[in-house]
Amino acid sequence: MDYIIINRPFTLVVRNFKELKIWQKGFEIAVSCAKITNTFLRHEILRLVAQLNRACVSLPSNISEGSSRSSNKDYNRFIEISLSSGFEAET
């Protein structure tokens, strides 16, 4: 995996999340979710679609946000949150 190093008053290492297969799959899920929810009936849209879209978008978003964290502990926490979002969308 490529890392981007940003030199400021401190050194920040950023992972290139777009190369991660899990981010790519999460992004595909978010796009598929948006396409599917566009077919729902009007009265279903209010609650279910909004929640489903939030969960699906959260999946790749947390992976990319975690990629900017400098410690593996922080990074792993965001991966865990992303996994939870995937379970929420599946349910």
C-alpha positions in Angstrom: 0.0 0.0 0.0 1.2 3.5 -0.8 1.6 6.0 1.9 1.6 9.8 1.5 3.9 11.6 3.9 3.0 15.2 4.7 5.7 17.2 6.5 4.4 19.9 8.7 5.5 20.8 12.2 4.8 17.1 12.6 4.9 14.2 10.1 1.6 12.8 9.0 1.3 9.5 7.2 -1.8 9.0 5.1 -2.8 5.6 3.6 -4.1 5.6 0.1 -7.5 4.2 0.8 -8.6 4.1 -2.8 -6.3 1.1 -3.4 -7.9 -0.9 -0.7 -10.2 -3.6 -2.1 -12.5 -3.2 0.9 -13.0 0.5 0.1 -13.6 -0.2 -3.5 -16.3 -2.8 -2.6 -17.8 -0.4 -0.1 -18.0 2.3 -2.7 -19.7 -0.1 -5.1 -22.2 -1.0 -2.4 -23.0 2.7 -1.8 -23.6 3.2 -5.5 -25.7 0.1 -5.8 -27.7 1.1 -2.7 -28.5 4.5 -4.2 -29.7 2.8 -7.5 -31.9 0.4 -5.6 -33.4 2.9 -3.3 -34.4 5.1 -6.2 -36.9 2.4 -7.2 -38.7 2.4 -3.8 -42.3 3.7 -3.4 -42.7 7.3 -2.3 -43.9 6.4 1.3 -41.0 4.0 1.8 -38.5 6.7 1.0 -38.9 8.8 4.1 -37.2 6.6 6.6 -35.9 3.4 5.2 -34.0 4.9 2.2 -32.4 7.7 4.2 -31.1 5.2 6.8 -30.0 2.7 4.2 -28.1 5.3 2.3 -26.4 6.6 5.4 -25.2 3.2 6.3 -24.0 2.4 2.8 -22.2 5.8 2.4 -20.7 5.3 5.9 -19.0 2.1 4.8 -16.4 3.6 2.4 -16.4 6.9 4.2 -15.1 5.4 7.5 -12.4 3.5 5.5 -11.1 6.7 3.9 -11.3 8.6 7.2 -9.4 5.9 9.0 -6.7 5.9 6.3 -5.8 9.4 7.4 -5.1 8.3 11.0 -1.5 7.9 12.0 -1.8 5.1 14.4 -2.9 1.5 13.5 -5.2 1.6 16.6 -7.2 4.5 15.1 -7.1 3.0 11.7 -8.5 -0.3 12.9 -11.2 1.4 14.8 -12.5 3.1 11.7 -12.4 -0.2 9.8 -14.5 -1.7 12.7 -17.0 1.1 12.4 -17.1 0.5 8.6 -17.8 -3.2 9.2 -20.7 -2.2 11.5 -22.2 0.0 8.8 -22.1 -3.0 6.4 -24.0 -5.1 9.0 -26.5 -2.4 9.5 -27.1 -2.1 5.7 -27.5 -5.9 5.4 -30.1 -5.9 8.1 
